[in-house]
Amino acid sequence: MLSFVVPAFNEELLIGRTIDAMHSAARSLDEPYEIVVADDASTDRTAEIARAAGARVVTVSNRQIAATRNSGARASTGDMIIFVDADTAVSTDAVRAAIAAMRAGAAGGGCAIDFEGRLPLYARVLLKPAIPLYRLIGLAAGCFLFCTRRAFDASGGFDETLFAGEEAIMSRAIRRQGRFVILKERVVTSGRKVRTHSASEILGIFVRFGWSRGKLVRQREGLDLWYGERRPDPDSPNPPGRSA
């Protein structure tokens, strides 16, 4: 069976669409599946919307992405796991290819990604080399990372000492368990972070990453891009004041 695992914090605007895309993909492939949403201390309607959309909700209070991914995975029952961010719409092609790769013996992998919506110029400049580089060195983006249950258990799961970058470390951990593939098939993830944060804010975080020699990712402080208050996305189909 296939388990979709979705970590979520205050995702009432996008979680319904994310779950609908998973239903559509799995049903079109005639695969037995489940959707597990690990709701990490949300204060909005994330859990309510997820349940109404057909997901099983696991309530946690970690405020840490790695621990929340692990909580969802450990509550799931499938022998194949696909971790999907709450702002990401999977495609049938990507899900089909991930399943085929695992059934052909791959321990796990990732896929190509497209960003939804308008991207500021600085983001387009940064992402143009960054995305191919990530693929070249064989790392999965956090918005879509898949692995077998065996590989997840053998790797020990996501590193819970990390507050960011956990998908890169997990990619390497899964690779130690077997073949790790980056699929050509694509999913669509939100570009909201680069629309709601300036170039100086995002570049500042990565400069501090380098300056701290890896220490910054082991604390929540200074990681507002991931843990700060959610800023309104100007391109959101459901801006503040409208129902989700």
C-alpha positions as CSV (number, residue, x, y, z in Angstrom):
1,M,0.0,0.0,0.0
2,L,1.0,3.6,-0.6
3,S,1.1,6.2,2.2
4,F,1.1,9.9,1.5
5,V,2.5,11.7,4.5
6,V,1.8,15.5,4.7
7,P,3.4,17.6,7.5
8,A,1.2,20.7,8.0
9,F,1.1,23.9,10.1
10,N,-1.7,26.4,9.5
11,E,-2.3,25.3,5.9
12,E,-6.1,25.8,5.6
13,L,-5.7,27.7,2.3
14,L,-3.9,24.9,0.4
15,I,-4.3,21.6,2.3
16,G,-7.6,20.7,0.6
17,R,-6.1,21.1,-2.9
18,T,-3.0,19.1,-1.9
19,I,-5.2,16.2,-0.7
20,D,-7.5,16.3,-3.7
21,A,-4.4,15.9,-6.0
22,M,-3.3,12.8,-4.1
23,H,-6.8,11.3,-4.3
24,S,-6.9,11.9,-8.0
25,A,-3.4,10.5,-8.7
26,A,-3.8,7.3,-6.6
27,R,-7.4,6.6,-7.8
28,S,-6.3,7.0,-11.5
29,L,-3.6,4.4,-10.9
30,D,-5.9,2.1,-9.0
31,E,-3.5,1.9,-6.1
32,P,-4.6,1.2,-2.5
33,Y,-3.5,4.2,-0.5
34,E,-3.9,6.4,2.6
35,I,-3.3,10.0,3.3
36,V,-1.9,10.9,6.7
37,V,-1.7,14.6,7.7
38,A,0.6,15.3,10.6
39,D,-1.0,18.5,11.9
40,D,1.7,20.3,13.9
41,A,0.0,22.6,16.4
42,S,-2.1,24.4,13.8
43,T,-4.4,27.2,15.1
44,D,-6.5,27.4,11.9
45,R,-8.9,24.9,10.1
46,T,-6.1,22.7,8.7
47,A,-7.2,19.5,10.6
48,E,-10.9,20.1,9.9
49,I,-10.3,20.6,6.2
50,A,-8.0,17.6,6.0
51,R,-10.4,15.3,7.6
52,A,-13.3,16.5,5.4
53,A,-11.1,15.9,2.4
54,G,-10.5,12.2,3.4
55,A,-7.2,12.3,5.2
56,R,-6.4,10.7,8.5
57,V,-5.1,13.5,10.9
58,V,-2.4,12.9,13.4
59,T,-2.1,15.7,15.9
60,V,1.4,16.6,17.1
61,S,3.0,19.6,18.7
62,N,6.6,19.5,17.5
63,R,7.0,22.8,15.6
64,Q,9.8,21.1,13.8
65,I,9.5,19.7,10.3
66,A,11.7,16.7,10.6
67,A,9.9,15.4,13.7
68,T,6.5,16.1,12.2
69,R,7.4,14.1,9.0
70,N,8.5,11.2,11.3
71,S,5.3,11.4,13.3
72,G,3.3,11.1,10.1
73,A,5.4,8.3,8.7
74,R,5.2,6.3,11.9
75,A,1.4,6.6,12.0
76,S,1.2,5.4,8.4
77,T,0.8,1.8,7.4
78,G,2.0,1.5,3.7
79,D,5.1,-0.2,2.5
80,M,5.7,2.7,0.2
81,I,5.8,6.3,1.5
82,I,5.6,9.6,-0.3
83,F,6.3,12.7,1.7
84,V,4.5,15.7,0.3
85,D,4.5,19.3,1.5
86,A,1.1,20.8,2.3
87,D,1.5,23.4,-0.4
88,T,2.4,20.9,-3.2
89,A,0.1,19.3,-5.8
90,V,1.3,15.9,-6.9
91,S,0.9,14.7,-10.5
92,T,-0.3,11.3,-11.5
93,D,2.9,10.9,-13.6
94,A,5.1,11.6,-10.6
95,V,3.2,9.2,-8.3
96,R,3.2,6.5,-11.0
97,A,7.0,6.9,-11.6
98,A,7.7,6.8,-7.8
99,I,5.8,3.6,-7.3
100,A,7.4,2.0,-10.4
101,A,10.9,3.0,-9.1
102,M,10.3,1.4,-5.7
103,R,8.8,-1.7,-7.1
104,A,11.8,-2.0,-9.4
105,G,14.1,-1.9,-6.3
106,A,14.8,1.7,-5.6
107,A,15.1,2.6,-1.9
108,G,13.7,6.1,-2.6
109,G,14.1,9.3,-4.5
110,G,12.6,12.6,-5.6
111,C,11.3,14.3,-8.7
112,A,11.5,17.5,-10.7
113,I,9.5,20.5,-9.4
114,D,7.8,23.5,-10.8
115,F,6.9,26.6,-8.8
116,E,3.3,27.9,-8.9
117,G,2.6,31.5,-9.5
118,R,4.6,34.6,-10.0
119,L,8.3,34.5,-9.0
120,P,10.2,37.7,-8.3
121,L,13.3,38.2,-10.5
122,Y,15.7,37.5,-7.7
123,A,14.1,34.1,-7.1
124,R,14.2,33.2,-10.8
125,V,17.9,34.1,-10.9
126,L,18.6,32.0,-7.8
127,L,16.5,29.0,-8.7
128,K,17.8,28.6,-12.3
129,P,21.1,27.1,-11.2
130,A,20.0,25.8,-7.8
131,I,17.3,23.3,-9.0
132,P,19.6,21.6,-11.6
133,L,22.4,21.5,-9.0
134,Y,20.2,19.8,-6.4
135,R,19.3,17.2,-9.0
136,L,22.9,16.8,-10.2
137,I,24.0,15.9,-6.7
138,G,21.1,13.6,-6.2
139,L,19.1,15.3,-3.5
140,A,15.3,15.3,-3.3
141,A,13.3,18.4,-2.6
142,G,11.3,18.3,0.6
143,C,8.1,18.9,-1.3
144,F,8.2,15.4,-2.8
145,L,10.4,12.7,-1.3
146,F,9.6,9.0,-1.5
147,C,11.0,5.8,0.0
148,T,10.2,2.3,0.9
149,R,9.1,1.5,4.5
150,R,12.2,-0.6,4.8
151,A,14.5,2.2,3.8
152,F,12.7,4.6,6.1
153,D,13.0,2.3,9.1
154,A,16.6,1.4,8.3
155,S,17.7,5.0,8.0
156,G,16.1,6.0,11.3
157,G,13.8,8.6,9.7
158,F,14.5,12.3,9.3
159,D,17.1,13.8,11.6
160,E,15.2,15.5,14.4
161,T,18.2,17.6,15.4
162,L,17.6,19.6,12.2
163,F,15.0,22.4,11.8
164,A,15.8,22.9,8.1
165,G,17.6,21.0,5.4
166,E,16.3,17.7,6.7
167,E,15.4,16.5,3.2
168,A,19.1,16.7,2.0
169,I,20.3,14.6,5.0
170,M,17.4,12.1,4.5
171,S,18.2,11.8,0.8
172,R,21.7,10.7,1.7
173,A,20.5,8.4,4.5
174,I,18.1,6.6,2.0
175,R,20.9,6.3,-0.6
176,R,22.8,4.3,1.9
177,Q,20.0,1.8,1.9
178,G,19.9,1.4,-1.8
179,R,19.3,3.1,-5.2
180,F,18.1,6.7,-5.0
181,V,16.6,8.2,-8.1
182,I,15.5,11.7,-9.1
183,L,12.6,11.3,-11.5
184,K,12.0,13.5,-14.6
185,E,8.3,13.7,-13.7
186,R,7.2,16.9,-12.0
187,V,5.0,18.2,-9.2
188,V,3.9,21.8,-8.6
189,T,4.8,23.5,-5.3
190,S,3.9,27.0,-4.1
191,G,6.3,29.9,-4.7
192,R,4.8,31.8,-1.8
193,K,8.0,31.9,0.3
194,V,9.8,34.0,-2.3
195,R,6.8,36.2,-2.9
196,T,6.4,37.0,0.8
197,H,10.1,37.4,1.7
198,S,12.6,39.8,0.2
199,A,15.9,38.9,-1.5
200,S,17.8,40.3,1.4
201,E,15.9,38.2,3.9
202,I,16.4,34.9,2.0
203,L,20.0,35.6,1.1
204,G,20.7,36.6,4.7
205,I,19.5,33.2,6.0
206,F,21.8,31.4,3.6
207,V,24.7,33.6,4.5
208,R,24.1,32.8,8.2
209,F,24.0,29.1,7.3
210,G,27.5,29.3,5.9
211,W,28.7,31.6,8.8
212,S,27.3,29.3,11.5
213,R,29.0,26.2,9.9
214,G,25.7,24.2,10.1
215,K,24.7,25.3,13.6
216,L,21.8,27.5,12.4
217,V,19.8,24.6,11.1
218,R,19.9,23.0,14.6
219,Q,17.7,25.7,16.2
220,R,14.4,27.3,15.4
221,E,15.6,30.8,16.0
222,G,16.7,32.6,12.9
223,L,14.7,30.3,10.6
224,D,11.7,32.6,10.1
225,L,11.4,31.5,6.5
226,W,10.1,28.2,7.8
227,Y,9.0,28.9,11.4
228,G,8.0,32.6,11.4
229,E,4.4,33.9,11.2
230,R,2.8,33.0,7.9
231,R,2.7,36.1,5.7
232,P,-0.2,36.7,3.3
233,D,0.6,35.5,-0.2
234,P,-0.4,38.2,-2.7
235,D,-1.1,35.5,-5.3
236,S,-3.2,33.3,-3.0
237,P,-6.5,32.2,-4.5
238,N,-7.9,32.7,-0.9
239,P,-6.4,35.8,0.5
240,P,-7.2,36.9,4.1
241,G,-10.9,37.8,4.4
242,R,-12.1,35.0,2.1
243,S,-13.0,31.5,3.1
244,A,-10.7,28.6,2.1
